[in-house]
Amino acid sequence: MSKVEIYTWQYCPFCIRAKSLLKKKNINFTEYKIDGDEDARTLMTDRADGRRTLPQIFIDNEGIGGCDDLYKLENENKLDALLI
């Protein structure tokens, strides 16, 4: 199974929606709650090639983007292939 990581803020609706899809698909993931932690946000931004929006999702250390990107992969039937 692939390593899935997600950077979130606690009350971010897009973060909640992305985690909901991952949970629905029974995908184990590591969540980094970075509310108010600028050092963690900087680390996330560096990993995400400069993207600062939340959530930022990584599969096997590769950034796939945010919530909309995750759902796009799912709707195009491409997400499962990344999770093997």
Secondary structure, DSSP 8 states (H G I E B T S, - for coil): ---EEEEE-TT-HHHHHHHHHHHHTT---EEEE-TT-HHHHHHHHHHTTT---S-EEEETTEEEESHHHHHHHHHTT-HHHHT-
